[in-house]
Amino acid sequence: MRSKQTQSLQQLDNNFLHPWESIDELGSHTRTVMASGSGVYVTDTDGNKLLDGPAGMWCVNIGHQRKEMADAIADQVMKLPYASPWSLTNAPAAMLAEKLASLAPGDLNHVFFTTGGSTAVDSALRFTTFRNNVLGKPEKKHIIARNNGYHGSTYLAASASGKSRDKNFLDMDTERFHHISDPSVFDKPENMKDSSWCKQKVDELEQKILEIGADKVAAFIAEPILASGGVLMAPDGYHAGCLAICKKYDVLYISDEVVTAFGRLGHFFASEEVFNIQPDIITCAKGITSGYIPMGAFLVSDRLIESIKQEERSPYFSNGYTYSGHPVACAAALKNIEIMERENMMIHVREIAPYFQSQLQTLIDIPIVTNVRGIGLMAAVECDITGEAKKSLERDYAVGDRIDRHCQKLGLLVRPIINMCVMSPPLIINKEQIDDMVSILRKGIELAMADLEREGLWSA
Ligand SMILES: Cc1ncc(COP(=O)(O)O)c(C=O)c1O
């Protein structure tokens, strides 16, 4: 039973149009109201303590309630809450730009600050068209992305996204944006070798470039791991193969590390350390401040900047935000990175990730669980109640939400995506907490399975 206070907040919340709001259900939602957090846990307004399985939204990487973060943010507010990034700068922004350049691979030394992941992707995409306009190639503006990719909610970022459900009743730029299939090894035919699958998927990129015309394609954008698409992993060598194709046709490679940067895969940036590529542009957000303050950025190589500088047309990249390089957000990011470095968080993730993955794998014996996959501290537990999940979406939807509801009662937040539970806990999670997480998830899935059986939606 919800307290009066919770019920009244839920009532007030009806004025809040949430992301991906179901307009039909507006007014009848009873979302859990979160009140506080500490470490890997959050507590709702009724005092229920929950393990934060998705780390907010893949973002609270250093965990909740870090006093140092509060102090750094408060100090900066008292010192200087804002400075225009147009004609001025500020110390935290300058220091953070230098720090990010030192952490990023290769010559990705220039940083453009944004307000979140969507604006990072949007700005990066705008940068690619800007560059080609400056270079006198106004035709070279087409963007290739992948099915099941998610890149955000501005017009350009949403146009790059490849999840059909995200295009519900909205307009997209379908002229300049093209999608190729995702390379998930999960979809690979049983008898095919990974290397053949990889070649097939890389060839698809090349074919798409040739189909559109290499002189028309500006960029290829890809998440290292398709995160919101369901933690879909490409075969080894895929990203390197795609980068080689991009280089061959002067197509820029944008690595969207909004989820993977800042530790999720055990490195500050995953592109080079995990996937062996030095992209032309990296976008990041979320873990950059561990979600304490909204912020994003894109990093671009010296080579690209130089290629534009050499032109004699004195170009302005007329793109930016009132809050680009916001001193408080930059101070939060600097403190967040300092904490990650001081606590050797990247090493911790690399050490604990195999345990996290292997414990989640134990769930595969539950009859409705059909696949458990992941890398680093991100994973998806996929359920299938029909044997043909993709053909029966309505019933399918029932699964993730049901598991989430049961898990919440048992003390765990999961991120339900249709028929999947996506787990991406704070990076500081330890073995005991992983054990708790997995045992609650097991109970939650089993309870959901029992409900479905009772309702005749599933049978063993
Ligand atoms: C890979 C990726 N890119 C971009 C975005 C958009 O970021 P934001 O929601 O901060 O605008 C997301 C959000 O989940 C994401 O997962």
The ligand as an SDF file (V2000), in Angstrom:
LIG
                    3D

 16 16  0  0  0  0  0  0  0  0999 V2000
   24.0010    5.2070  -27.3690 C   0  0  0  0  0  0  0  0  0  0  0  0
   23.1650    6.3860  -26.9850 C   0  0  0  0  0  0  0  0  0  0  0  0
   23.3240    7.5450  -27.6380 N   0  0  0  0  0  0  0  0  0  0  0  0
   22.6280    8.6350  -27.3250 C   0  0  0  0  0  0  0  0  0  0  0  0
   21.6920    8.6160  -26.3060 C   0  0  0  0  0  0  0  0  0  0  0  0
   20.9120    9.8430  -25.9610 C   0  0  0  0  0  0  0  0  0  0  0  0
   21.3680   10.3700  -24.7620 O   0  0  0  0  0  0  0  0  0  0  0  0
   20.4520   11.3720  -23.8910 P   0  0  0  0  0  0  0  0  0  0  0  0
   19.2750   10.5980  -23.4370 O   0  0  0  0  0  0  0  0  0  0  0  0
   21.3800   11.8060  -22.7880 O   0  0  0  0  0  0  0  0  0  0  0  0
   20.0760   12.5130  -24.7530 O   0  0  0  0  0  0  0  0  0  0  0  0
   21.5050    7.4370  -25.5820 C   0  0  0  0  0  0  0  0  0  0  0  0
   20.5440    7.3670  -24.4700 C   0  0  0  0  0  0  0  0  0  0  0  0
   20.2680    6.3540  -23.8900 O   0  0  0  0  0  0  0  0  0  0  0  0
   22.2410    6.2790  -25.9390 C   0  0  0  0  0  0  0  0  0  0  0  0
   22.0600    5.1120  -25.3050 O   0  0  0  0  0  0  0  0  0  0  0  0
  1  2  1  0
  2  3  1  0
  2 15  2  0
  3  4  2  0
  4  5  1  0
  5  6  1  0
  5 12  2  0
  6  7  1  0
  7  8  1  0
  8  9  2  0
  8 10  1  0
  8 11  1  0
 12 13  1  0
 12 15  1  0
 13 14  2  0
 15 16  1  0
M  END
$$$$
